[in-house]
Amino acid sequence: MIDDPIVQETRKIREQISSEHKHDVYQLGRYFMEKQQTGQRVFVRIPPKAERTPHSGR
């Protein structure tokens, strides 16, 4: 397997965040929800596709 520096950095950050929250799934969930609420990124939700029926064409 090839060592990818981006993958290594991502894993290092993931482990750091996880250890800061004692590897507790609930603490990690709260952390990421709070980060999402206070962050600057805009999250886009794509609406589900309309269900196709036999008479709706392609």
C-alpha positions, 0 to 999 in steps of 0.5 A: 500500500502506498503511503499517502501524506494526506491520508496520514494527516487525516488519520492523525487529526481524526485520532487527535479529535477522538482522543480529546473526547475520550473516544466516546461516540456521544461526545464526538457527536455533540462536538461535530454538531456544535462545530457544524452550528458555529461554523462558516460553511453552508450545508446544502441538502439536495431534495430527494428525486421524485418517484417515477411511475410507469406513466411519468415517462423517462 
